[in-house]
Amino acid sequence: MRDFLLNDEMRAFRCEIRALFQRELVPRCSDIERRSGWNAVMEVVQALGRGGYLRLLFRDLYDGPLTEPGLTAATILSEEAAYHNYGFESTVATTLSCAFPLYRFASASIRDRHLRPLIEGKSVGAICMTERNVGSDSAGMETIIRFDHSTSEWVINGFKRYISNASKADVYVVWGISDPTVSPRKGMTAIVVPGDAPGLSFPQNYDFMGRRGCVVGEVSFDEVRVPEDNLLGRENEGFGIMLAAFNFERILLGGSGLGVARSAFDVAVAHAQQRSVFGQKLGQKQLIWDMVAEMSWRLNAAELLTYRASTMYDQGVDGVNLMGEASQAKLVSTEMAIFCADRAVQILGGDGLTQQFGRTEQIYRDARALTIVGGTSEMNKYLISSREMPTIKLNL
């Protein structure tokens, strides 16, 4: 590994978490991939909880040996998990993305009730943003959140889809419109909903081409009622919470992309050095070493962008001041993952298309989701350009 931006403590942490996944995740990867084994997923989640690795983002709750826990360490965790199984990593990253707003914006009682099981590895969480007509365009959100003054409860009606950990999560962070008379930026609210809330249902789960093992589906809210204390932050300030969550999620996805790409790269390089064609090793052919070289420099570039963004976050940079760097990390790392997965399949030829000769075809299927989830490449390009040209209103 390059690890150019990491200090010795973070390099040692990478070795530590890599050993844990070798011990706990690798033996279960086949079950997760072939049978979408949820029990296998949760066994590894529980191992992470027992080791304190799900507390890395929360310095006052962390009690491990790192002197500088934070998003950089969590990004390393995502990278090392995705190297072996992106479906499993998606489950963990989604739980961390749920834990983040709970830690930062929830009341003390809600934090105690819902955050602790997540960071102890006893449960998983979900975040509910995407709808039928809402992907990158949160202005089209149709889920309605209103406050019933007669019962002092928040009431949620709406429908979300493409929700990771749907039906499996014990807690959901839900965004909806609370004031339709103003723009969504000023009229959106975020609410915490327990997984057993009356009126909460899960119409269907989706069958994905990749990310097997991560349950993704629909979440429906029919007069779901939760106490007043379940509000995150303040009423009508959910858009700011969403922006903070996006920065966090996109940096973690930078780590996901690195892990998937490294896995593809390692397979391709090993094959190029072992396979003989026309009396020479495959890697001696110019077209092959050209592909290897391009994979290598793209990996290096993505790593620098990803860990620059995580380091900035750990140093206190956030919001619009981190939006460009987080978007660059996500854009470059995930596009690079698709590039490396594609080249790995090409270098392996027929072996790269089969399930019998390695896992390259799985890496290829997994990689394709990366430029869509957590903000598409097109949306990240928009955000990057918006910051570079602040005097121009770009046309979406």
Secondary structure, DSSP 8 states (H G I E B T S, - for coil): ---TT--HHHHHHHHHHHHHHHHHTGGGHHHHHHH--HHHHHHHHHHHHHTTGGGTT-TTT--SS-SS-SHHHHHHHHHHHHHH-HHHHHHHHHHHHHHHHHHHHS-HHHIIIIIHHHHTTS--EEEE--BTTBSS-GGG---EEEEETTTTEEEEEEEEEEEETTTT-SEEEEEEES-TTS-HHHHEEEEEEETT-TTEE---B---SS-TTS-EEEEEEEEEEEEGGGEESSTTBHHHHHHHHHHHHHHHHHHHHHHHHHHHHHHHHHHHHH-EETTEEGGGSHHHHHHHHHHHHHHHHHHHHHHHHHHHHHTT--THHHHHHHHHHHHHHHHHHHHHHHHHHHHHGGGGG-SSS-SHHHHHHHHHTTTTTTS-HHHHHHHHHHHH-TTS----
